[in-house]
Amino acid sequence: MGSGIFFLLFVAGIVVYGLGISAGWPVLSLERRRAMARSWFGYNRRILAVTCDLREEVEGLERIPDGPMVILCKHQSTWETVVLQVLLPPSVVVLKESLLWIPVFGWALRATGQIGIDRGKGVEALHRMREQGVRQLGQGVSVLIFPEGTRSAPGQPGRYNPGGVALAMEAGAPILPVAHNAGSFWPRRVFLKKPGVIRVRIGEPIPTAGLARSERKRLQALVEQTIEGMVRELESVG
């Protein structure tokens, strides 16, 4: 029953916040529209706790560096796409371009300057993401990327795409690895949510400034090993 109530409140939140952000597009500053979106993440967090008794504990907040960064996060659940951003520094997210065409929700994504890419366009999509990502980082805004692209089940890591590492290296921005075990409580393609505490771990930032292109594969492997290592540790203790 709690999951059903959450769903109704979640949809209502999309409508209210989405219409509010979209209506404010012509008159509100980008910063204000993004603040409204951040409030929506906080709303989702609250209703998830009240209706499903699902909360989170975050470890490593003191590791977050000053200034813009590329946040690379594990992708197991819907949770990290509708709650996580309120727990981290303000950021824009790289997402499927098709989401931008959804009425109300997509309007709000456009109004807040999220980065939409068409994965079917391959290299062209990668170039577009890097171009927009470098611009955002240059303006002091962090970029959140789920490098696996699609959600993976607990214990089954997906393939890590290299775009996030390439973006960070081009911009000289640090990479912040983030892991969690949300898939154990809100699995992919599952409506019911289990009560409990989602554990989020923020790893040590990985510097990229001054690194040569030849370091990209090593850095990509380091990112994957760091995130997956943290995930295994979180899942091993429940």
C-alpha positions in Angstrom: 0.0 0.0 0.0 2.8 2.4 0.8 4.4 2.0 -2.6 1.0 2.8 -4.2 0.6 6.0 -2.1 4.2 7.0 -3.0 3.5 6.6 -6.7 0.4 8.8 -6.5 2.3 11.5 -4.5 5.3 11.1 -6.9 3.2 11.7 -10.0 1.5 14.7 -8.3 4.9 16.1 -7.5 6.0 15.8 -11.1 2.9 17.7 -12.2 3.1 20.5 -9.6 6.9 21.0 -9.7 7.1 20.4 -13.5 4.4 22.9 -14.3 5.8 25.4 -11.8 9.3 25.2 -13.3 8.0 25.3 -16.9 5.8 28.3 -16.2 8.7 30.1 -14.5 10.9 29.5 -17.6 10.3 33.0 -19.1 10.5 35.0 -15.9 12.7 33.1 -13.4 16.5 32.9 -13.5 18.1 29.5 -14.3 19.4 29.4 -10.8 15.9 29.8 -9.4 14.5 27.1 -11.7 17.2 24.7 -10.7 16.6 25.5 -7.0 12.9 24.5 -7.6 14.1 21.2 -9.2 16.3 20.6 -6.2 13.3 21.1 -4.0 11.5 18.4 -6.0 14.3 15.9 -5.1 13.8 16.8 -1.4 10.1 16.3 -1.8 10.6 12.8 -3.2 13.0 12.0 -0.4 10.4 13.0 2.2 7.4 11.1 0.7 9.6 8.0 0.2 10.5 8.1 3.9 6.9 8.6 5.0 5.1 6.2 2.7 7.7 3.4 2.3 9.9 3.9 5.4 12.8 4.1 3.1 15.6 6.4 4.1 19.3 6.8 3.5 22.6 7.2 5.2 25.4 9.1 3.4 29.1 8.4 4.2 31.9 10.6 2.9 30.3 14.0 2.6 33.5 15.5 3.8 35.2 14.2 0.7 33.3 16.4 -1.7 35.7 18.9 -3.2 35.1 22.6 -3.6 34.2 23.7 -7.1 32.6 21.9 -10.1 33.2 18.2 -10.6 32.1 15.2 -12.6 30.0 12.9 -10.4 30.0 9.3 -11.6 27.4 7.3 -9.8 26.3 3.7 -9.7 23.0 3.0 -11.5 20.8 0.4 -9.8 17.5 2.0 -9.2 15.1 4.8 -9.9 16.1 6.2 -6.5 19.3 7.8 -7.6 17.5 9.6 -10.4 14.8 11.2 -8.2 16.4 11.6 -4.8 20.2 11.6 -5.0 20.8 15.1 -6.2 19.4 16.7 -3.0 22.2 14.9 -1.1 25.0 16.2 -3.4 26.2 19.6 -4.6 23.9 21.1 -7.3 24.5 19.6 -10.7 23.0 18.9 -14.1 22.5 15.3 -15.2 23.3 13.6 -18.4 20.2 11.7 -19.5 18.4 10.1 -22.5 17.3 12.8 -25.0 13.9 11.1 -25.3 13.0 12.2 -21.7 13.1 15.8 -22.9 10.0 15.2 -25.0 7.8 14.0 -22.2 5.1 16.5 -21.4 5.6 18.5 -18.2 8.5 16.4 -17.0 10.5 17.0 -20.1 9.6 20.7 -20.1 11.1 21.0 -16.6 14.3 19.1 -17.7 14.7 21.6 -20.6 14.0 24.6 -18.3 16.7 23.5 -16.0 19.3 22.9 -18.6 19.8 19.2 -18.2 22.1 17.5 -20.8 20.1 15.2 -23.2 21.9 12.8 -25.5 20.8 10.3 -28.2 22.8 7.2 -27.4 22.0 5.8 -30.8 24.2 8.5 -32.4 27.4 7.1 -30.9 30.4 9.4 -31.3 28.2 12.4 -32.1 26.3 12.0 -28.8 29.7 11.7 -26.9 30.9 14.9 -28.5 27.7 16.7 -27.7 27.8 15.6 -24.1 31.5 16.7 -23.7 30.7 20.1 -25.3 27.7 20.8 -23.1 29.4 19.3 -20.0 32.6 21.4 -20.4 30.4 24.5 -20.7 28.5 23.7 -17.5 31.7 22.9 -15.6 33.2 26.2 -16.9 30.2 28.0 -15.4 30.8 26.3 -12.0 28.1 23.7 -12.3 28.9 20.0 -11.6 27.8 17.3 -14.0 26.2 14.0 -12.8 26.6 10.9 -15.0 25.5 7.3 -14.6 28.3 5.7 -16.5 26.6 2.4 -16.9 23.8 4.1 -18.9 21.1 1.7 -17.8 20.3 0.2 -14.4 22.1 -2.9 -13.3 20.8 -5.5 -10.8 22.7 -5.8 -7.5 25.8 -8.0 -8.0 25.7 -7.5 -11.8 27.8 -4.5 -12.8 27.0 -3.0 -16.2 29.4 -1.8 -18.8 31.0 1.5 -17.9 30.9 4.0 -20.7 34.0 6.2 -21.1 32.2 9.6 -21.7 32.3 10.7 -18.1 36.0 10.2 -17.7 36.7 11.9 -21.0 34.6 14.9 -20.0 36.4 15.2 -16.7 39.8 15.0 -18.4 38.9 17.6 -21.0 37.7 20.0 -18.4 40.4 19.2 -15.9 37.7 18.6 -13.3 37.9 16.1 -10.5 35.8 12.9 -10.6 33.7 12.1 -7.6 32.8 8.4 -7.4 29.5 7.6 -5.7 28.2 4.1 -4.8 25.0 2.9 -3.1 22.8 -0.2 -2.6 19.4 1.3 -3.6 18.8 -1.6 -5.9 18.4 -3.9 -2.9 15.4 -1.8 -1.7 13.9 -0.3 -4.9 15.0 -2.8 -7.7 14.7 -1.9 -11.3 11.3 -2.7 -12.9 9.8 -3.5 -9.5 6.9 -1.4 -8.2 7.1 -2.5 -4.5 9.8 -0.9 -2.3 11.3 -2.5 0.8 11.6 -0.4 4.0 15.1 0.1 5.3 18.1 2.4 4.9 19.9 2.9 1.6 23.6 3.3 2.2 25.4 5.9 0.0 29.2 6.1 0.0 31.1 9.0 -1.5 34.6 8.0 -2.5 37.8 10.0 -2.6 37.8 12.5 -5.5 40.0 11.5 -8.4 42.0 14.4 -9.9 42.3 14.7 -13.7 44.0 18.1 -14.2 47.2 17.8 -16.2 46.7 14.1 -17.2 47.6 13.1 -20.7 45.1 11.3 -23.0 47.2 8.2 -22.7 46.0 8.0 -19.0 42.4 7.7 -20.0 42.1 3.9 -19.9 43.9 3.7 -16.6 41.6 6.3 -15.2 38.5 4.6 -16.6 39.6 1.3 -14.9 40.3 3.1 -11.6 36.8 4.7 -11.6 35.1 1.4 -12.3 37.2 -0.5 -9.7 36.5 2.2 -7.1 32.7 2.4 -7.6 32.3 -1.4 -7.9 34.5 -2.0 -4.8 32.4 0.4 -2.7 29.2 -1.3 -4.0 30.5 -4.7 -3.0 31.3 -3.5 0.5 27.9 -1.8 0.9 26.0 -4.9 -0.3 28.1 -7.3 1.9 26.9 -5.6 5.1 23.3 -5.2 3.9 
